[in-house]
Amino acid sequence: MPEGWGAQLMRGNLDRLVEGAARAGDLAQTTFSASFGAPLEAGPDQALALLVRCIGRHLLLGQRAEEELRAVGAAVGSGFTRVGFCSHGEVAPDCRSGLAMLQNQTTAVTLLAEGS
């Protein structure tokens, strides 16, 4: 690393990673339910749960990576077809400043369904 450059070290706690993913699923389900006025009653052929998680999480979790997927699945419920993939980070607003910036080591859950 060149002299004068900065670095930020990261460390992970596997249990907290899984818990955080479950909280993301819970928040997505809560927001979705509030938008539709009730929990989803449509079948999985009519609604989609999209999970995008950073490859760093997957690598850190190793054999426990599937545990994270199950936690999100349990949080969003069975009314969704579930699809997911890994990314190398995402550009999204920072929760403090609101400015778009590279987010890393993230899990993003998006729920989609046709409104009635």
KANOR-V478008 format. One record per backbone hydrogen bond with DSSP energy under -0.5 kcal/mol. CO is the residue of the C=O (numbers start at 1). NH is the residue of the N-H. E is the energy in kcal/mol with one decimal. If there is no record, write none. Layout:
((CO:NH:E) (CO:NH:E))
//
This chain:
((2:5:-1.7) (7:9:-0.5) (12:14:-0.5) (13:17:-2.1) (14:18:-2.0) (15:19:-2.6) (16:20:-2.4) (17:21:-2.0) (18:22:-2.1) (19:23:-2.2) (20:24:-2.0) (21:25:-2.1) (22:26:-2.5) (23:27:-2.8) (24:28:-2.3) (25:29:-2.4) (26:30:-2.8) (27:31:-2.6) (28:32:-2.6) (29:33:-2.8) (30:34:-2.2) (31:35:-1.9) (32:36:-1.9) (33:37:-1.3) (33:38:-0.6) (43:46:-2.2) (44:47:-0.5) (44:81:-0.7) (46:114:-0.9) (47:81:-2.5) (48:50:-0.6) (48:112:-3.0) (49:51:-0.6) (49:83:-2.7) (50:52:-0.5) (50:110:-2.5) (51:53:-0.5) (51:85:-2.0) (52:108:-3.2) (53:87:-2.0) (54:57:-1.0) (54:58:-1.5) (55:59:-2.7) (56:60:-2.4) (57:61:-2.9) (58:62:-1.8) (61:64:-2.5) (62:65:-1.8) (64:67:-0.7) (64:68:-1.2) (65:69:-1.4) (66:70:-2.5) (67:71:-2.1) (68:72:-2.0) (69:73:-2.5) (70:74:-2.5) (71:75:-1.7) (72:76:-2.3) (73:77:-1.7) (77:80:-0.6) (81:49:-3.0) (83:51:-2.6) (85:53:-2.0) (87:55:-3.1) (89:88:-0.6) (90:92:-0.7) (90:103:-3.8) (92:101:-2.3) (94:98:-2.3) (99:94:-2.3) (101:92:-2.1) (103:90:-2.3) (106:54:-2.6) (108:52:-2.7) (110:50:-3.4) (112:48:-3.1))
//
